Amino acid sequence: MILEYSLDYRSDSLVYEKIFLQTLSETNLKGTISKNHFDLKLYVEADTTQELEDFATKFATSLPHSIFLYDSDAKMCDSMPDEYQLPSQEKL
């Protein structure tokens, strides 16, 4: 089972990606990220609906409110894209 989060996130910040990866690590689930300009897609794979529900709850409660988040959606899908590498970002 694969859950896809689609976010219209209009910022170069990697906050949502980092929170997603941290939540994956904490829940021991497999996932990946796809990003095309402002279109951010986050994928998580689990064996059971309970694992997906637990992930979704933990992830949703971890996300900060943002004026840069214009739209969001979640749906089940059939496949995930290949592995994604976060770009390096210098702290100011």
C-alpha positions in Angstrom: 0.0 0.0 0.0 1.4 3.4 -1.0 0.1 6.8 0.2 0.9 9.8 -1.8 0.8 13.3 -0.3 0.7 16.1 -2.9 1.6 19.6 -1.6 1.7 22.9 -3.5 4.5 24.3 -1.3 5.8 27.6 -2.6 9.1 27.8 -0.8 12.6 26.6 -1.3 12.7 25.6 2.3 13.3 21.8 2.9 11.3 21.8 6.2 8.4 19.6 4.9 10.9 17.1 3.3 13.0 16.9 6.4 9.9 16.3 8.6 8.7 13.6 6.2 12.1 11.8 6.3 12.2 12.1 10.1 8.7 10.6 10.4 9.7 7.8 8.0 12.7 7.0 10.2 10.7 7.0 13.4 8.0 4.7 12.0 10.5 2.4 10.1 8.6 2.7 6.8 9.8 3.1 3.3 9.2 6.3 1.4 10.5 8.7 -1.2 10.0 12.3 -2.4 9.4 13.8 -5.8 9.7 17.6 -6.4 9.0 19.6 -9.5 9.2 23.4 -8.8 6.4 23.9 -6.2 4.8 20.5 -6.7 6.0 18.4 -3.8 4.9 14.7 -3.6 5.7 12.6 -0.6 5.2 8.8 -0.8 5.1 6.3 2.0 4.7 2.5 1.7 3.4 0.2 4.4 2.1 -3.3 4.6 -1.1 -2.5 6.5 -3.7 0.3 6.6 -2.9 0.7 10.4 0.7 1.5 9.6 -0.3 4.1 7.1 -2.9 5.6 9.4 -0.3 5.8 12.2 2.2 7.4 9.9 -0.4 9.9 8.6 -1.4 11.0 12.1 2.2 11.4 13.2 3.2 13.3 10.1 0.2 15.6 10.1 0.7 16.6 13.7 4.4 17.3 13.0 3.8 19.7 10.1 4.0 23.4 10.9 1.4 25.8 9.5 2.9 27.7 6.6 1.8 30.7 4.5 3.7 29.0 1.6 1.4 25.9 1.6 -1.3 26.6 -0.9 -2.9 23.2 -1.3 -2.6 19.7 -0.1 -4.1 16.3 -0.9 -3.5 12.6 0.0 -4.5 9.5 -2.0 -3.6 5.9 -2.5 -1.4 5.1 -5.5 0.2 2.1 -7.2 3.9 3.0 -7.3 6.6 5.3 -6.0 9.2 7.2 -8.0 12.9 6.4 -7.6 15.0 7.5 -4.7 15.3 11.2 -4.1 18.3 13.1 -2.7 17.6 16.3 -0.7 19.7 19.2 -2.1 22.3 20.6 0.2 21.2 23.8 1.8 23.5 26.2 3.7 22.3 27.7 7.0 22.4 31.5 7.0 
